[in-house]
Amino acid sequence: MHMEANRVGENGVSATRGKGLSVTLWILQGLLAALFLFSGAMKFIMSVEQMTKGTSLSGGFIHFIGVCELLGGIGLVLPALLRIMPILTPIAASCLVIIMIGATYISLPMGKAAIGPAVFGLLLAFVAYGRFRLRPIAPK
């Protein structure tokens, strides 16, 4: 019989459902990390004139956001993967949520363009909650 499927862990998540949730979180972490690594790198590859066209944000601020995105992208995967201070993974996700709130706000005048940052922010919030509460990763 499948006794394990009915056993409930300390977080109230069954063993079977917990594994699926863990896989889902890892997939999201990897995809979001790739997105933010690419987005952060593009803020240094593109010229400042291209990045600031049509916005009131300065080139320095956009570079700052790029650094935050690069560090956040690394933080979504590396600490959890190496199990060295894995608490940094949900913290990185939480910090990226703040960036996505700002990106959504900046994108609101463009209409439907605000949907992308809002969706990514919600996915990041799910990763943060999942790694803080539902399926935290134990350190070495």
DSSP file (Angstrom, degrees, kcal/mol; ACC not computed):
  #  RESIDUE AA STRUCTURE BP1 BP2  ACC     N-H-->O    O-->H-N    N-H-->O    O-->H-N    TCO  KAPPA ALPHA  PHI   PSI    X-CA   Y-CA   Z-CA
    1    1 A M              0   0    0      0, 0.0     2,-1.4     0, 0.0     3,-0.3   0.000 360.0 360.0 360.0 163.3    0.0    0.0    0.0
    2    2 A H     >  +     0   0    0      1,-0.2     4,-0.6     2,-0.1     3,-0.1  -0.605 360.0 152.9 -95.5  74.6    1.0    3.6   -0.4
    3    3 A M  H >>  +     0   0    0     -2,-1.4     4,-0.9     1,-0.2     3,-0.8   0.844  68.4  61.3 -71.2 -33.1    1.4    4.6    3.2
    4    4 A E  H 34 S+     0   0    0     -3,-0.3    11,-0.8     1,-0.2     3,-0.5   0.851  96.2  59.2 -64.0 -34.5    3.9    7.3    2.3
    5    5 A A  H 34 S+     0   0    0      1,-0.2    -1,-0.2    10,-0.2    12,-0.2   0.780 109.3  44.5 -66.0 -25.8    1.4    9.2    0.2
    6    6 A N  H << S+     0   0    0     -3,-0.8     2,-0.3    -4,-0.6    -1,-0.2   0.618  89.6 102.4 -93.7 -13.4   -0.8    9.6    3.2
    7    7 A R     <  -     0   0    0     -4,-0.9     8,-1.3    -3,-0.5     2,-0.5  -0.532  63.7-147.1 -73.3 133.0    1.9   10.5    5.7
    8    8 A V  B     -A   14   0A   0     -2,-0.3     6,-0.2     6,-0.2    -2,-0.1  -0.872   9.1-142.7-106.7 132.4    2.0   14.2    6.4
    9    9 A G    >   -     0   0    0      4,-1.8     3,-1.6    -2,-0.5    -1,-0.1  -0.063  37.8 -84.3 -81.3-174.6    5.2   16.0    7.1
   10   10 A E  T 3  S+     0   0    0      1,-0.3    -1,-0.1     2,-0.1    -2,-0.0   0.745 127.8  53.1 -66.7 -23.6    5.9   18.8    9.5
   11   11 A N  T 3  S-     0   0    0      2,-0.2    -1,-0.3   123,-0.1     3,-0.1   0.346 118.9-106.8 -92.3   6.4    4.7   21.5    7.0
   12   12 A G  S <  S+     0   0    0     -3,-1.6     2,-0.5     1,-0.3    -2,-0.1   0.687  82.2 126.2  77.6  17.7    1.4   19.7    6.4
   13   13 A V        -     0   0    0    121,-0.1    -4,-1.8     2,-0.0    -1,-0.3  -0.935  61.9-121.9-112.2 128.9    2.5   18.6    3.0
   14   14 A S  B  >  -A    8   0A   0     -2,-0.5     4,-2.7    -6,-0.2    -6,-0.2  -0.261  26.2-113.0 -64.6 157.7    2.3   14.9    2.1
   15   15 A A  H  > S+     0   0    0     -8,-1.3     4,-1.5   -11,-0.8   -10,-0.2   0.891 115.8  45.7 -61.0 -41.2    5.5   13.2    1.0
   16   16 A T  H  > S+     0   0    0    -12,-0.3     4,-1.7     2,-0.2     3,-0.2   0.948 116.5  43.2 -68.7 -49.1    4.3   12.7   -2.6
   17   17 A R  H  > S+     0   0    0      1,-0.2     4,-2.3   -12,-0.2    -2,-0.2   0.852 110.3  58.6 -65.1 -33.7    2.9   16.1   -3.0
   18   18 A G  H  X S+     0   0    0     -4,-2.7     4,-2.2     2,-0.2    -1,-0.2   0.871 104.0  50.3 -64.1 -37.7    6.0   17.6   -1.3
   19   19 A K  H  X S+     0   0    0     -4,-1.5     4,-2.4     2,-0.2    -1,-0.2   0.919 111.0  48.5 -67.4 -42.9    8.3   16.1   -3.9
   20   20 A G  H  X S+     0   0    0     -4,-1.7     4,-2.4     1,-0.2    -2,-0.2   0.886 111.9  49.9 -62.3 -38.9    6.3   17.5   -6.8
   21   21 A L  H  X S+     0   0    0     -4,-2.3     4,-2.6     2,-0.2    -1,-0.2   0.900 109.4  51.5 -65.9 -40.8    6.3   20.9   -5.1
   22   22 A S  H  X S+     0   0    0     -4,-2.2     4,-2.3     2,-0.2    -2,-0.2   0.912 110.7  47.7 -63.0 -42.8   10.0   20.7   -4.7
   23   23 A V  H  X S+     0   0    0     -4,-2.4     4,-2.5     2,-0.2    -2,-0.2   0.916 111.6  51.2 -63.5 -43.2   10.5   19.8   -8.4
   24   24 A T  H  X S+     0   0    0     -4,-2.4     4,-2.6     1,-0.2    -2,-0.2   0.919 110.3  48.9 -59.7 -44.6    8.2   22.7   -9.3
   25   25 A L  H  X S+     0   0    0     -4,-2.6     4,-2.9     1,-0.2    -1,-0.2   0.907 110.8  50.2 -63.5 -41.8   10.1   25.1   -7.2
   26   26 A W  H  X S+     0   0    0     -4,-2.3     4,-2.5     2,-0.2    -1,-0.2   0.910 111.2  48.9 -63.2 -41.7   13.4   24.0   -8.7
   27   27 A I  H  X S+     0   0    0     -4,-2.5     4,-2.6     2,-0.2     5,-0.2   0.939 113.7  46.2 -63.5 -46.4   12.1   24.4  -12.2
   28   28 A L  H  X S+     0   0    0     -4,-2.6     4,-3.0     1,-0.2     5,-0.3   0.922 111.6  52.0 -61.3 -44.2   10.8   27.9  -11.4
   29   29 A Q  H  X S+     0   0    0     -4,-2.9     4,-2.4     1,-0.2    -1,-0.2   0.924 111.9  46.4 -58.8 -44.7   14.0   28.8   -9.7
   30   30 A G  H  X S+     0   0    0     -4,-2.5     4,-2.3     2,-0.2    -2,-0.2   0.927 115.4  44.6 -64.9 -45.4   16.0   27.8  -12.7
   31   31 A L  H  X S+     0   0    0     -4,-2.6     4,-2.2     2,-0.2    -2,-0.2   0.920 116.0  46.2 -66.8 -43.5   13.8   29.5  -15.3
   32   32 A L  H  X S+     0   0    0     -4,-3.0     4,-2.6    -5,-0.2     5,-0.2   0.884 110.9  53.4 -67.0 -37.2   13.6   32.7  -13.2
   33   33 A A  H  X S+     0   0    0     -4,-2.4     4,-2.7    -5,-0.3     5,-0.2   0.932 109.4  48.6 -61.4 -44.8   17.3   32.7  -12.6
   34   34 A A  H  X S+     0   0    0     -4,-2.3     4,-2.3     1,-0.2     5,-0.2   0.916 111.4  50.9 -60.6 -43.1   17.9   32.4  -16.4
   35   35 A L  H  X S+     0   0    0     -4,-2.2     4,-2.8     1,-0.2    -2,-0.2   0.934 114.4  41.9 -59.6 -47.9   15.5   35.3  -17.0
   36   36 A F  H  X S+     0   0    0     -4,-2.6     4,-2.7     2,-0.2     5,-0.2   0.835 112.5  53.1 -75.7 -31.3   17.2   37.6  -14.5
   37   37 A L  H  X S+     0   0    0     -4,-2.7     4,-2.2    -5,-0.2    -1,-0.2   0.927 114.5  43.2 -64.8 -42.9   20.7   36.6  -15.5
   38   38 A F  H  X S+     0   0    0     -4,-2.3     4,-2.4    -5,-0.2    -2,-0.2   0.943 116.3  47.1 -65.3 -47.9   19.9   37.5  -19.1
   39   39 A S  H  X S+     0   0    0     -4,-2.8     4,-1.1    -5,-0.2    -2,-0.2   0.911 114.1  47.1 -62.7 -43.2   18.0   40.6  -18.2
   40   40 A G  H  < S+     0   0    0     -4,-2.7     3,-0.4     1,-0.2     4,-0.3   0.900 112.0  49.9 -65.7 -40.8   20.7   41.8  -15.9
   41   41 A A  H >X S+     0   0    0     -4,-2.2     3,-1.7     1,-0.2     4,-1.5   0.885 105.2  57.8 -65.3 -38.3   23.5   41.1  -18.4
   42   42 A M  H 3X S+     0   0    0     -4,-2.4     4,-2.5     1,-0.3    -1,-0.2   0.799  95.1  65.1 -63.0 -28.0   21.5   43.0  -21.1
   43   43 A K  H 3< S+     0   0    0     -4,-1.1    -1,-0.3    -3,-0.4    -2,-0.2   0.659 110.5  37.5 -69.9 -13.6   21.6   46.1  -19.0
   44   44 A F  H <4 S+     0   0    0     -3,-1.7    -2,-0.2    -4,-0.3    -1,-0.2   0.625 116.1  51.3-106.3 -21.2   25.4   46.1  -19.4
   45   45 A I  H  < S+     0   0    0     -4,-1.5    -2,-0.2     2,-0.1    -3,-0.2   0.884  99.2  72.1 -81.8 -41.5   25.5   45.0  -23.0
   46   46 A M  S  < S-     0   0    0     -4,-2.5     2,-0.1    -5,-0.2     0, 0.0  -0.363  93.3-103.5 -72.8 154.0   23.1   47.6  -24.4
   47   47 A S     >  -     0   0    0      1,-0.1     4,-2.0    -2,-0.1     5,-0.2  -0.410  24.6-118.9 -74.0 155.4   24.1   51.2  -24.6
   48   48 A V  H  > S+     0   0    0      1,-0.2     4,-2.3     2,-0.2     5,-0.2   0.863 114.2  57.7 -62.2 -36.5   22.8   53.7  -22.0
   49   49 A E  H  > S+     0   0    0      1,-0.2     4,-0.8     2,-0.2    -1,-0.2   0.911 107.2  47.1 -62.3 -42.5   21.1   55.6  -24.8
   50   50 A Q  H  4 S+     0   0    0      1,-0.2     3,-0.4     2,-0.2    -1,-0.2   0.909 114.3  47.4 -64.4 -41.5   19.1   52.6  -25.9
   51   51 A M  H  < S+     0   0    0     -4,-2.0    -2,-0.2     1,-0.2    -1,-0.2   0.851 114.6  44.1 -71.2 -34.1   18.1   51.7  -22.3
   52   52 A T  H >< S+     0   0    0     -4,-2.3     3,-1.9    -5,-0.2     2,-0.3   0.510  82.0 118.9 -91.8  -3.6   17.0   55.2  -21.3
   53   53 A K  T 3< S+     0   0    0     -4,-0.8     3,-0.1    -3,-0.4    -3,-0.0  -0.467  87.7   6.6 -64.7 124.4   15.0   55.9  -24.5
   54   54 A G  T 3  S+     0   0    0     -2,-0.3     2,-0.3     1,-0.2    -1,-0.3   0.608 116.8  87.9  81.2  13.1   11.4   56.6  -23.5
   55   55 A T    <   -     0   0    0     -3,-1.9    -1,-0.2     2,-0.1    51,-0.0  -0.960  69.8-138.6-139.5 158.6   12.0   56.5  -19.8
   56   56 A S        +     0   0    0     -2,-0.3     2,-0.2    -3,-0.1    -4,-0.1   0.416  69.7 113.4 -94.0   1.0   12.9   58.9  -17.1
   57   57 A L        -     0   0    0     -6,-0.1    -2,-0.1     1,-0.1     2,-0.1  -0.485  67.0-122.7 -75.6 143.0   15.3   56.5  -15.4
   58   58 A S     >  -     0   0    0     -2,-0.2     4,-2.1     1,-0.1     5,-0.2  -0.425  17.7-116.6 -81.6 159.7   19.0   57.3  -15.4
   59   59 A G  H  > S+     0   0    0      1,-0.2     4,-2.2     2,-0.2     5,-0.2   0.869 115.7  55.0 -61.7 -38.0   21.6   55.0  -16.9
   60   60 A G  H  > S+     0   0    0      2,-0.2     4,-2.1     1,-0.2    -1,-0.2   0.899 108.0  48.2 -62.8 -41.5   23.2   54.6  -13.4
   61   61 A F  H  > S+     0   0    0      2,-0.2     4,-2.4     1,-0.2    -1,-0.2   0.895 110.4  51.3 -67.0 -39.1   19.9   53.5  -11.9
   62   62 A I  H  X S+     0   0    0     -4,-2.1     4,-2.1     2,-0.2    -2,-0.2   0.886 109.8  50.1 -66.0 -37.6   19.4   51.0  -14.7
   63   63 A H  H  X S+     0   0    0     -4,-2.2     4,-2.3     2,-0.2    -1,-0.2   0.893 108.5  53.0 -65.6 -38.8   22.9   49.6  -14.2
   64   64 A F  H  X S+     0   0    0     -4,-2.1     4,-2.3     2,-0.2    -2,-0.2   0.927 109.1  48.6 -60.1 -45.3   22.1   49.3  -10.4
   65   65 A I  H  X S+     0   0    0     -4,-2.4     4,-2.6     1,-0.2    -1,-0.2   0.888 109.0  55.0 -61.4 -38.6   18.9   47.3  -11.3
   66   66 A G  H  X S+     0   0    0     -4,-2.1     4,-2.5     2,-0.2    -2,-0.2   0.909 107.6  48.1 -60.5 -43.8   21.1   45.2  -13.6
   67   67 A V  H  X S+     0   0    0     -4,-2.3     4,-2.7     2,-0.2     5,-0.3   0.927 112.0  50.2 -62.0 -44.4   23.5   44.3  -10.8
   68   68 A C  H  X S+     0   0    0     -4,-2.3     4,-2.6     1,-0.2    -2,-0.2   0.898 111.3  48.8 -61.0 -40.7   20.5   43.5   -8.5
   69   69 A E  H  X S+     0   0    0     -4,-2.6     4,-2.6     2,-0.2    -1,-0.2   0.903 111.6  48.9 -67.6 -40.9   19.1   41.2  -11.2
   70   70 A L  H  X S+     0   0    0     -4,-2.5     4,-2.1     2,-0.2    -2,-0.2   0.947 115.4  43.3 -62.6 -48.4   22.4   39.4  -11.8
   71   71 A L  H  X S+     0   0    0     -4,-2.7     4,-2.6     1,-0.2    -2,-0.2   0.893 114.8  50.4 -65.1 -39.2   22.9   38.8   -8.0
   72   72 A G  H  X S+     0   0    0     -4,-2.6     4,-1.5    -5,-0.3    -1,-0.2   0.897 108.4  52.2 -65.3 -40.1   19.3   37.8   -7.6
   73   73 A G  H  X S+     0   0    0     -4,-2.6     4,-0.6     2,-0.2     5,-0.2   0.904 113.1  44.3 -61.8 -42.1   19.5   35.4  -10.5
   74   74 A I  H >X S+     0   0    0     -4,-2.1     4,-2.3     1,-0.2     3,-1.1   0.915 112.3  53.6 -66.3 -42.6   22.6   33.8   -8.9
   75   75 A G  H 3< S+     0   0    0     -4,-2.6     5,-0.3     1,-0.2    17,-0.3   0.721  97.1  65.6 -67.3 -22.4   20.9   33.8   -5.5
   76   76 A L  H 3< S+     0   0    0     -4,-1.5    -1,-0.2    16,-0.1    -2,-0.2   0.798 123.0  10.3 -68.4 -27.0   17.8   32.0   -6.8
   77   77 A V  H <X S+     0   0    0     -3,-1.1     4,-2.8    -4,-0.6     5,-0.2   0.787 114.5  64.5-118.8 -49.3   19.8   28.8   -7.5
   78   78 A L  H  X S+     0   0    0     -4,-2.3     4,-2.6     1,-0.2     6,-0.3   0.875 102.0  46.1 -59.5 -49.8   23.3   28.8   -6.1
   79   79 A P  H  >>S+     0   0    0      0, 0.0     5,-1.1     0, 0.0     4,-1.0   0.908 118.8  43.3 -61.6 -38.9   22.8   28.9   -2.3
   80   80 A A  H  45S+     0   0    0     -5,-0.3    -2,-0.2     2,-0.2    -3,-0.1   0.899 114.5  50.1 -71.3 -39.8   20.1   26.2   -2.5
   81   81 A L  H  <5S+     0   0    0     -4,-2.8    -1,-0.2     1,-0.2    -3,-0.2   0.913 119.6  35.8 -65.2 -43.7   22.1   24.0   -5.0
   82   82 A L  H  <5S-     0   0    0     -4,-2.6    -1,-0.2    -5,-0.2    -2,-0.2   0.596 101.7-133.7 -84.2 -12.1   25.2   24.1   -2.9
   83   83 A R  T  <5 +     0   0    0     -4,-1.0    57,-2.2    -5,-0.3     2,-0.7   0.799  61.4 136.0  58.3  31.2   23.3   24.0    0.4
   84   84 A I  S   <S-     0   0    0     -5,-1.1    -1,-0.2    -6,-0.3    -2,-0.2  -0.939  87.5 -22.8-108.3 110.2   25.5   26.8    1.7
   85   85 A M  S >  S-     0   0    0     -2,-0.7     3,-2.3     1,-0.1    -1,-0.2   0.948  76.9-179.6  51.9  56.1   23.3   29.4    3.4
   86   86 A P  T >   +     0   0    0      0, 0.0     3,-1.5     0, 0.0    -6,-0.2   0.626  68.4  80.6 -63.8 -11.4   20.2   28.2    1.4
   87   87 A I  T 3> S+     0   0    0      1,-0.3     4,-1.3     2,-0.2     5,-0.1   0.726  79.0  71.4 -63.9 -19.8   18.1   30.8    3.3
   88   88 A L  H <> S+     0   0    0     -3,-2.3     4,-2.7     1,-0.2    -1,-0.3   0.757  85.0  67.9 -67.9 -23.5   19.6   33.3    0.7
   89   89 A T  H <> S+     0   0    0     -3,-1.5     4,-2.2     2,-0.2    -1,-0.2   0.966 104.6  38.0 -64.7 -53.0   17.4   31.7   -2.0
   90   90 A P  H  > S+     0   0    0      0, 0.0     4,-2.3     0, 0.0    -1,-0.2   0.823 115.7  55.4 -68.3 -26.1   14.0   32.9   -0.7
   91   91 A I  H  X S+     0   0    0     -4,-1.3     4,-2.4     2,-0.2    -2,-0.2   0.922 107.9  48.4 -67.4 -42.4   15.6   36.2    0.3
   92   92 A A  H  X S+     0   0    0     -4,-2.7     4,-2.3   -17,-0.3    -1,-0.2   0.915 111.6  50.1 -61.6 -42.8   16.8   36.7   -3.3
   93   93 A A  H  X S+     0   0    0     -4,-2.2     4,-1.7     1,-0.2    -1,-0.2   0.911 110.3  50.5 -61.9 -41.6   13.3   35.8   -4.6
   94   94 A S  H  X S+     0   0    0     -4,-2.3     4,-1.4     1,-0.2    -2,-0.2   0.896 110.2  49.3 -64.1 -40.6   11.8   38.4   -2.1
   95   95 A C  H  X S+     0   0    0     -4,-2.4     4,-1.6     1,-0.2    -1,-0.2   0.884 109.4  51.9 -66.2 -38.1   14.2   41.1   -3.3
   96   96 A L  H  X S+     0   0    0     -4,-2.3     4,-2.3     1,-0.2    -1,-0.2   0.814 102.2  60.7 -68.7 -28.6   13.4   40.4   -6.9
   97   97 A V  H  X S+     0   0    0     -4,-1.7     4,-2.2     2,-0.2    -1,-0.2   0.917 102.8  52.1 -60.4 -42.0    9.7   40.7   -6.1
   98   98 A I  H  X S+     0   0    0     -4,-1.4     4,-1.9     1,-0.2    -2,-0.2   0.915 109.3  48.8 -61.0 -42.9   10.5   44.3   -5.0
   99   99 A I  H  X S+     0   0    0     -4,-1.6     4,-2.4     1,-0.2    -1,-0.2   0.902 110.8  50.7 -63.1 -40.0   12.2   44.9   -8.3
  100  100 A M  H  X S+     0   0    0     -4,-2.3     4,-2.4     2,-0.2    -2,-0.2   0.820 105.5  55.8 -70.3 -30.2    9.2   43.5  -10.2
  101  101 A I  H  X S+     0   0    0     -4,-2.2     4,-2.3     2,-0.2    -1,-0.2   0.935 111.1  45.2 -63.5 -44.8    6.8   45.7   -8.2
  102  102 A G  H  X S+     0   0    0     -4,-1.9     4,-2.6     2,-0.2    -2,-0.2   0.903 112.7  50.3 -63.6 -41.5    8.8   48.7   -9.4
  103  103 A A  H  X S+     0   0    0     -4,-2.4     4,-1.8     2,-0.2    -2,-0.2   0.885 110.7  49.7 -65.4 -37.8    8.9   47.3  -13.0
  104  104 A T  H  X S+     0   0    0     -4,-2.4     4,-1.0     2,-0.2    -2,-0.2   0.930 111.7  48.5 -64.8 -44.8    5.1   46.8  -12.9
  105  105 A Y  H >< S+     0   0    0     -4,-2.3     3,-0.6     1,-0.2    -2,-0.2   0.916 112.5  47.5 -61.5 -44.5    4.5   50.3  -11.7
  106  106 A I  H 3< S+     0   0    0     -4,-2.6    -1,-0.2     1,-0.2    -2,-0.2   0.842 113.7  49.5 -64.9 -33.1    6.8   51.8  -14.3
  107  107 A S  H >< S+     0   0    0     -4,-1.8     3,-1.6    -5,-0.2     7,-0.4   0.581  83.6  92.4 -84.5 -11.0    5.1   49.7  -17.0
  108  108 A L  G X< S+     0   0    0     -4,-1.0     3,-2.0    -3,-0.6    -1,-0.2   0.871  80.4  56.5 -54.9 -42.3    1.5   50.6  -16.1
  109  109 A P  G 3  S+     0   0    0      0, 0.0    -1,-0.3     0, 0.0    -2,-0.1   0.748 100.8  60.7 -62.9 -19.0    1.3   53.6  -18.5
  110  110 A M  G X  S-     0   0    0     -3,-1.6     3,-0.7     1,-0.3     2,-0.5   0.390  99.4-145.0 -87.8   4.0    2.1   51.1  -21.3
  111  111 A G  G X  S+     0   0    0     -3,-2.0     3,-1.8     1,-0.2    -1,-0.3  -0.576  76.9  20.5  78.2-119.1   -1.0   49.1  -20.6
  112  112 A K  G >  S+     0   0    0     -2,-0.5     3,-1.7     1,-0.3     4,-0.5   0.623 107.1  80.8 -66.6 -13.5   -0.6   45.3  -21.2
  113  113 A A  G <  S+     0   0    0     -3,-0.7     3,-0.4     1,-0.3    -1,-0.3   0.728  82.5  66.0 -63.9 -20.5    3.2   45.6  -20.9
  114  114 A A  G <> S+     0   0    0     -3,-1.8     4,-1.6    -7,-0.4    -1,-0.3   0.631  83.5  75.5 -76.0 -13.3    2.7   45.6  -17.1
  115  115 A I  H <> S+     0   0    0     -3,-1.7     4,-2.6     2,-0.2     5,-0.2   0.912  89.5  56.2 -66.4 -42.1    1.4   42.0  -17.1
  116  116 A G  H  > S+     0   0    0     -4,-0.5     4,-2.5    -3,-0.4     5,-0.2   0.957 110.0  41.3 -56.6 -58.5    4.8   40.5  -17.7
  117  117 A P  H  > S+     0   0    0      0, 0.0     4,-2.2     0, 0.0    -1,-0.2   0.858 114.8  54.0 -60.3 -33.7    6.6   42.0  -14.6
  118  118 A A  H  X S+     0   0    0     -4,-1.6     4,-2.1     2,-0.2    -2,-0.2   0.923 110.0  46.1 -66.1 -42.9    3.4   41.3  -12.5
  119  119 A V  H  X S+     0   0    0     -4,-2.6     4,-2.4     2,-0.2    -1,-0.2   0.922 113.3  48.9 -65.6 -44.1    3.4   37.6  -13.4
  120  120 A F  H  X S+     0   0    0     -4,-2.5     4,-2.4    -5,-0.2    -1,-0.2   0.883 109.7  53.4 -63.8 -36.5    7.1   37.2  -12.8
  121  121 A G  H  X S+     0   0    0     -4,-2.2     4,-2.2    -5,-0.2    -1,-0.2   0.901 108.8  48.5 -62.9 -41.0    6.6   39.0   -9.5
  122  122 A L  H  X S+     0   0    0     -4,-2.1     4,-2.1     2,-0.2    -2,-0.2   0.903 111.0  50.1 -66.1 -40.4    3.9   36.5   -8.5
  123  123 A L  H  X S+     0   0    0     -4,-2.4     4,-2.1     2,-0.2    -2,-0.2   0.902 111.3  49.2 -63.5 -40.3    6.1   33.6   -9.5
  124  124 A L  H  X S+     0   0    0     -4,-2.4     4,-2.7     2,-0.2    -2,-0.2   0.885 108.7  52.7 -65.3 -38.9    9.0   35.0   -7.4
  125  125 A A  H  X S+     0   0    0     -4,-2.2     4,-2.7     2,-0.2     5,-0.2   0.892 108.5  51.1 -63.3 -38.8    6.6   35.4   -4.5
  126  126 A F  H  X S+     0   0    0     -4,-2.1     4,-2.9     2,-0.2    -2,-0.2   0.913 110.7  48.3 -63.4 -43.2    5.6   31.7   -4.8
  127  127 A V  H  X S+     0   0    0     -4,-2.1     4,-2.6     2,-0.2     5,-0.2   0.926 112.3  49.3 -63.1 -44.2    9.3   30.7   -4.9
  128  128 A A  H  X S+     0   0    0     -4,-2.7     4,-2.0     2,-0.2     5,-0.2   0.945 115.4  42.7 -60.5 -48.9   10.0   32.8   -1.8
  129  129 A Y  H  X>S+     0   0    0     -4,-2.7     4,-3.0     1,-0.2     5,-1.2   0.913 114.3  52.0 -63.9 -42.4    7.0   31.4    0.1
  130  130 A G  I  <>S+     0   0    0     -4,-2.9     5,-4.0    -5,-0.2    -1,-0.2   0.888 115.4  39.9 -62.1 -40.1    7.8   27.9   -1.1
  131  131 A R  I  <5S+     0   0    0     -4,-2.6     6,-0.3     3,-0.2    -1,-0.2   0.716 119.6  45.9 -85.7 -20.8   11.4   28.1    0.1
  132  132 A F  I  <5S+     0   0    0     -4,-2.0    -2,-0.2    -5,-0.2    -3,-0.2   0.911 136.1   0.1 -79.6 -45.9   10.6   29.9    3.3
  133  133 A R  I  <5S+     0   0    0     -4,-3.0    -3,-0.2    -5,-0.2    -2,-0.1   0.839 128.0  42.0-114.5 -48.9    7.7   27.8    4.4
  134  134 A L  I   <S+     0   0    0     -5,-1.2    -3,-0.2     1,-0.2    -4,-0.2   0.953 129.4   3.6 -78.9 -51.3    6.6   24.9    2.2
  135  135 A R  S   <S+     0   0    0     -5,-4.0    -1,-0.2    -6,-0.1    -2,-0.1  -0.516  75.9 178.8-135.8  64.8    9.9   23.2    1.1
  136  136 A P        -     0   0    0      0, 0.0     2,-0.5     0, 0.0    -4,-0.1  -0.329  28.2-123.3 -66.6 154.1   12.8   24.9    2.7
  137  137 A I        -     0   0    0     -6,-0.3    -2,-0.0   -51,-0.1    -6,-0.0  -0.874  20.9-131.5-102.5 127.1   16.3   23.6    1.9
  138  138 A A        -     0   0    0     -2,-0.5     2,-0.0     1,-0.1     0, 0.0  -0.522  22.8-118.8 -77.0 140.9   18.4   22.5    4.9
  139  139 A P              0   0    0      0, 0.0   -55,-0.2     0, 0.0   -56,-0.1  -0.282 360.0 360.0 -71.4 164.9   22.0   23.7    5.0
  140  140 A K              0   0    0    -57,-2.2   -56,-0.1   -58,-0.1    -2,-0.0   0.488 360.0 360.0 -61.2 360.0   24.9   21.3    5.0
